[in-house]
Structure formats: structure tokens, C-alpha cells
Amino acid sequence: MVFLRMKWISKNHRARNGAVAVELAICAPFVFLMVVGLLELSRMAQVQQILSNAAREGARLSAQGLIINSTGSSTQINLNSGTPSVTSIVKDTIARAGLPSTNVTVQFAALTGTPITHPYQAVKGQVFKVTVTIPYADVNNINFNMFSPSSMTSSATMVSLVDDPFSINATLPTN
């Protein structure tokens, strides 16, 4: 009886060899798509974190508005020109993280007070936002454009730390 049972299991097992191949053929594309999707979502999270760091660095520099350079004179912080500029700091942060920074766009906007175009124009306590955008085609690992965004954006909001304007009274005695 045991011999017959073994023969029956063996006979049935041989008949299922083709079923396993069919099941694999049906399931393999779904497993592949799931793995590709997880890789793409992981890359998107990584890029979003890098953009967030870059926006925060740009906003931190913008909050200063005016810095003292190595010669002792003051340097105004601009959006696109000068050293350092908000755009150069953002692009350097992105490049240090290993992403291409050539197509990165940086925007600066005042959220309170009078509209300004450069950080040095801000007044103390004025709220502003630095926005960083990069085309996703520049940073994706897998060229699967069906579900990928066209670009990724991050922004940081800070308050200007520019000193209040003051003047020195030259008529005061020095002793």
C-alpha cells in the first residue's frame, strides 16, 4: 500500500511540473514590477531628502542677508550672483550629494513685508522662502516615465536675521 501511495505522489508530481512553470511566468512580471517600484520610490525619497537639505542650506545663507568676508568688509547675499550666492550654495550642496546640479532652479520669495528679489534686501524678521526644483529625468535610476514625476521640488522657509539699521553718533565723547 505504501508503494502504491508513493507511486501515486510521484505520478502526480510529474504532472505538476508544467504548472509550476506557468505560475512562475504569471507571477514573475508582478514581482519584477514591485522590485522596480520599490527601487524608484527609494530613489525619490533620497532625492527629496537631498533637495530638502539644499533648500535649507540656501535659506540659512539667505537669512544672514549680509556677511563679513575674509577681508573684513561686508558682502551682500544675492540670489544668483556673487560669492557666496544662494544658487551657488544650493547647487554645491546638491553636487556634494552626488546629483547633477546643472538643471537645478532656485527661487527666492518674500512671504511677508515688501516684495524683494535678493536676500540682502530683507529687513529683520521678514519671512521668506527658498524653493529648489530639479528635473526628475536628471536623477532617476530607472527610466520608467509612466509613473515618474516630471520634477521634484523642496522649499525651506526662514526669517531674515539682518541687523536693524543703525548709525553712530560721531559727536559723542570718546572718554
C-alpha positions as CSV (number, residue, x, y, z in Angstrom):
1,M,0.0,0.0,0.0
2,V,2.8,2.4,0.8
3,F,4.4,1.6,-2.5
4,L,1.3,2.5,-4.3
5,R,0.9,5.7,-2.5
6,M,4.5,6.7,-3.3
7,K,3.9,5.9,-6.9
8,W,0.7,8.0,-7.0
9,I,2.5,11.0,-5.4
10,S,5.4,10.6,-7.9
11,K,3.0,10.4,-10.8
12,N,1.0,13.4,-9.6
13,H,4.2,15.4,-9.0
14,R,5.4,14.8,-12.6
15,A,2.1,16.1,-13.9
16,R,2.5,19.5,-12.0
17,N,5.9,20.3,-13.5
18,G,4.3,22.4,-16.2
19,A,2.0,24.1,-13.7
20,V,5.0,25.5,-11.8
21,A,6.4,27.0,-14.9
22,V,3.1,28.6,-15.8
23,E,2.7,30.0,-12.3
24,L,6.3,31.4,-12.4
25,A,5.5,33.0,-15.8
26,I,2.4,34.7,-14.4
27,C,4.0,35.9,-11.1
28,A,7.4,36.9,-12.3
29,P,6.4,40.2,-14.0
30,F,4.5,41.3,-10.9
31,V,7.4,40.6,-8.7
32,F,9.7,42.4,-11.1
33,L,7.4,45.5,-11.2
34,M,7.2,45.5,-7.4
35,V,11.0,45.5,-7.1
36,V,11.4,48.2,-9.7
37,G,8.7,50.3,-7.9
38,L,10.4,49.9,-4.6
39,L,13.8,51.0,-6.1
40,E,12.2,54.0,-7.8
41,L,10.3,55.1,-4.6
42,S,13.6,54.7,-2.6
43,R,15.4,56.9,-5.1
44,M,12.6,59.5,-4.9
45,A,12.9,59.6,-1.1
46,Q,16.6,60.0,-1.4
47,V,16.4,62.9,-3.9
48,Q,13.7,64.6,-1.8
49,Q,16.0,64.5,1.3
50,I,18.9,65.9,-0.7
51,L,16.7,68.7,-2.1
52,S,15.4,69.5,1.4
53,N,18.9,69.8,2.7
54,A,19.9,72.0,-0.2
55,A,16.9,74.3,0.3
56,R,17.6,74.6,4.0
57,E,21.3,75.5,3.3
58,G,20.1,78.2,0.8
59,A,17.6,79.5,3.3
60,R,20.2,79.6,6.1
61,L,22.5,81.7,3.9
62,S,19.6,83.9,2.9
63,A,18.7,84.6,6.5
64,Q,22.0,86.3,7.0
65,G,21.5,88.7,4.2
66,L,24.9,90.3,4.8
67,I,28.1,88.6,5.8
68,I,31.6,89.8,6.7
69,N,34.1,88.4,4.2
70,S,37.7,87.4,4.8
71,T,39.0,91.0,4.1
72,G,36.7,92.4,6.8
73,S,34.3,94.1,4.5
74,S,30.6,93.2,4.2
75,T,29.3,91.1,1.3
76,Q,25.6,91.2,0.3
77,I,24.0,87.9,-0.3
78,N,22.4,87.7,-3.8
79,L,20.2,85.1,-5.3
80,N,22.3,84.3,-8.4
81,S,25.5,86.4,-8.4
82,G,28.4,87.0,-6.1
83,T,30.3,84.7,-3.8
84,P,28.6,83.2,-1.9
85,S,25.2,83.3,-3.6
86,V,22.1,81.3,-2.7
87,T,22.1,79.5,-6.0
88,S,25.8,78.5,-5.7
89,I,25.3,77.2,-2.2
90,V,22.2,75.1,-3.2
91,K,24.0,73.7,-6.3
92,D,27.1,72.9,-4.3
93,T,25.0,71.0,-1.7
94,I,23.3,69.0,-4.4
95,A,26.6,68.3,-6.2
96,R,28.2,67.1,-2.9
97,A,25.4,64.6,-2.5
98,G,26.3,63.1,-5.9
99,L,23.4,64.5,-8.0
100,P,23.8,66.6,-11.2
101,S,23.2,70.3,-10.4
102,T,23.2,71.8,-13.9
103,N,19.4,72.0,-14.4
104,V,18.6,73.0,-10.8
105,T,16.4,76.1,-10.4
106,V,16.4,78.1,-7.2
107,Q,13.7,80.7,-6.4
108,F,13.6,83.2,-3.6
109,A,10.4,84.9,-2.5
110,A,9.4,87.1,0.5
111,L,6.3,85.8,2.2
112,T,5.8,88.9,4.4
113,G,6.6,92.6,4.1
114,T,7.6,94.3,0.9
115,P,8.5,92.0,-2.1
116,I,12.2,91.5,-2.5
117,T,14.3,89.7,-5.1
118,H,17.6,89.2,-3.1
119,P,18.2,88.2,0.5
120,Y,20.3,91.3,1.3
121,Q,17.1,93.5,0.7
122,A,15.2,91.8,3.5
123,V,14.5,93.6,6.8
124,K,14.9,92.0,10.2
125,G,12.0,89.5,10.9
126,Q,10.9,89.3,7.3
127,V,9.8,85.7,6.3
128,F,11.0,84.3,3.0
129,K,11.1,81.0,1.2
130,V,13.8,79.3,-0.9
131,T,12.4,76.8,-3.4
132,V,14.7,74.2,-5.2
133,T,13.5,72.3,-8.2
134,I,15.3,69.6,-10.2
135,P,14.0,67.6,-13.3
136,Y,13.4,64.0,-12.2
137,A,14.8,62.8,-15.5
138,D,18.2,64.0,-14.3
139,V,18.2,61.9,-11.1
140,N,16.1,58.8,-11.7
141,N,17.8,55.4,-11.7
142,I,15.3,53.6,-13.9
143,N,13.8,55.3,-17.0
144,F,10.2,54.4,-16.2
145,N,8.5,57.6,-17.1
146,M,5.0,56.3,-16.9
147,F,4.7,56.9,-13.2
148,S,7.6,59.2,-12.5
149,P,7.1,62.9,-11.8
150,S,8.4,65.5,-14.2
151,S,10.3,67.3,-11.5
152,M,10.9,67.3,-7.7
153,T,10.7,70.3,-5.5
154,S,11.5,71.2,-2.0
155,S,11.4,74.5,-0.1
156,A,12.5,76.0,3.2
157,T,11.0,78.9,5.0
158,M,13.1,81.1,7.3
159,V,13.1,84.5,8.9
160,S,15.6,87.2,8.0
161,L,18.3,87.8,10.6
162,V,19.5,91.0,9.1
163,D,20.5,93.5,11.8
164,D,18.4,96.6,12.3
165,P,19.9,99.6,10.6
166,F,21.8,101.9,12.9
167,S,24.1,105.0,12.8
168,I,26.9,106.1,15.0
169,N,26.7,109.5,16.6
170,A,30.2,111.0,16.0
171,T,29.6,113.9,18.4
172,L,29.6,111.7,21.5
173,P,32.7,112.0,23.6
174,T,35.1,109.0,23.4
175,N,36.5,109.3,27.0
